[in-house]
Amino acid sequence: MKDTATAIDNLVLRKRWKDEGVEPPNDACKTKAKSICALLYECYDILPEEIDATKEGGVYISYRDIKRTLDIEVYNDLDIAVILADDREIIASADVFEIAINDPIVKAFVRSRP
C-alpha cells in the first residue's frame, strides 16, 4: 500500500497537458485518492494496476481482474467518477462524492474476481 501512496504523491502531469494549461492533481485530490486506495485494500485486499494523472485535473486509478475493470477518477474538486466495465462495454457508472465499503459498483467488481 505504501507504493500506491508514493505513486499518487509523485504523479506528474504529461508535458503536453501542462502546455495546454491542464491543472495537475492538487493535494486534496491526492489525499482522497490515497484514502480510496487504502479503503479498497483494507476491505477487499485489492491494489490498483495503474495510477496516473488525468487531463481533467485529477487522479486516475484502475483495478483489473480477468473479466472486468474498475476505474476511479478523483478530480481536483473532489468529485469522483466510478466506472465498471468488461472488455466490451460499461456495466455501471456513477458520479459520487465518497466511496464507501458498500458502494454497489465496487462490490460488483469485487464479487466478479476469481
C-alpha positions as CSV (number, residue, x, y, z in Angstrom):
1,M,0.0,0.0,0.0
2,K,2.9,2.3,0.6
3,D,3.9,2.0,-3.0
4,T,0.4,3.1,-4.1
5,A,0.5,6.2,-1.8
6,T,4.0,7.1,-3.1
7,A,2.8,6.7,-6.8
8,I,0.0,9.1,-6.1
9,D,2.2,11.6,-4.3
10,N,4.7,11.5,-7.2
11,L,2.2,11.9,-10.1
12,V,3.4,14.2,-12.8
13,L,1.2,15.7,-15.5
14,R,2.1,14.9,-19.0
15,K,4.1,17.8,-20.7
16,R,1.6,18.3,-23.5
17,W,-1.2,18.7,-20.9
18,K,0.9,21.1,-18.9
19,D,1.4,23.1,-22.1
20,E,-2.4,23.1,-22.6
21,G,-2.9,24.6,-19.2
22,V,-4.3,21.5,-17.5
23,E,-4.1,21.6,-13.7
24,P,-2.1,18.8,-12.0
25,P,-3.8,16.8,-9.2
26,N,-3.9,19.0,-6.1
27,D,-3.1,17.9,-2.6
28,A,-6.7,17.4,-1.5
29,C,-7.4,15.2,-4.6
30,K,-4.3,13.1,-4.0
31,T,-5.3,12.7,-0.3
32,K,-8.7,11.5,-1.3
33,A,-7.3,9.1,-4.0
34,K,-5.0,7.6,-1.3
35,S,-7.8,7.1,1.1
36,I,-9.9,5.4,-1.6
37,C,-7.0,3.0,-2.4
38,A,-6.4,2.4,1.3
39,L,-10.1,1.6,1.9
40,L,-10.2,-0.8,-1.1
41,Y,-7.0,-2.5,0.1
42,E,-8.1,-2.8,3.7
43,C,-11.6,-4.1,2.9
44,Y,-11.1,-6.1,-0.3
45,D,-7.3,-6.8,-0.5
46,I,-7.0,-5.2,-3.9
47,L,-4.3,-2.9,-5.3
48,P,-4.5,-0.7,-8.4
49,E,-2.9,-1.9,-11.6
50,E,-2.5,1.7,-12.9
51,I,-2.3,5.2,-11.4
52,D,-2.0,8.3,-13.4
53,A,-2.9,12.0,-13.6
54,T,-5.9,12.9,-15.7
55,K,-6.4,15.5,-18.4
56,E,-9.4,16.6,-16.4
57,G,-7.3,17.6,-13.4
58,G,-7.2,14.7,-11.0
59,V,-6.1,11.1,-10.3
60,Y,-7.0,8.0,-12.3
61,I,-6.9,4.7,-10.5
62,S,-7.6,1.4,-12.3
63,Y,-8.2,-2.0,-10.8
64,R,-8.3,-5.0,-13.1
65,D,-9.1,-8.7,-13.0
66,I,-9.5,-11.3,-15.7
67,K,-13.0,-10.1,-16.8
68,R,-13.6,-6.6,-15.5
69,T,-12.0,-3.2,-14.9
70,L,-12.9,-0.8,-12.1
71,D,-11.8,2.7,-13.0
72,I,-12.0,5.5,-10.5
73,E,-11.2,9.2,-11.2
74,V,-10.8,11.6,-8.4
75,Y,-11.0,15.2,-9.6
76,N,-9.5,18.3,-8.1
77,D,-12.9,19.5,-6.9
78,L,-13.1,16.1,-5.0
79,D,-15.9,14.7,-7.1
80,I,-15.4,11.0,-8.0
81,A,-16.3,9.1,-11.1
82,V,-16.6,5.3,-10.8
83,I,-16.8,3.0,-13.9
84,L,-17.2,-0.8,-14.0
85,A,-16.6,-2.3,-17.4
86,D,-15.8,-5.6,-19.1
87,D,-13.9,-5.9,-22.3
88,R,-16.8,-4.8,-24.4
89,E,-19.0,-2.3,-22.5
90,I,-19.6,-0.2,-19.5
91,I,-21.6,-2.2,-17.0
92,A,-22.2,0.6,-14.4
93,S,-21.0,4.1,-13.7
94,A,-21.7,6.8,-11.2
95,D,-20.5,10.2,-10.1
96,V,-20.2,10.2,-6.3
97,F,-18.6,12.3,-3.6
98,E,-17.4,9.4,-1.5
99,I,-16.7,5.8,-2.0
100,A,-17.9,3.6,0.9
101,I,-17.2,0.0,1.7
102,N,-20.7,-0.9,0.5
103,D,-20.5,1.0,-2.8
104,P,-22.5,-1.1,-5.3
105,I,-20.2,-0.7,-8.2
106,V,-17.1,-1.6,-6.1
107,K,-19.0,-4.6,-4.7
108,A,-19.9,-5.7,-8.2
109,F,-16.2,-5.6,-9.2
110,V,-15.1,-7.5,-6.1
111,R,-17.7,-10.2,-6.5
112,S,-16.6,-10.8,-10.1
113,R,-13.0,-11.5,-9.1
114,P,-11.8,-15.1,-9.2
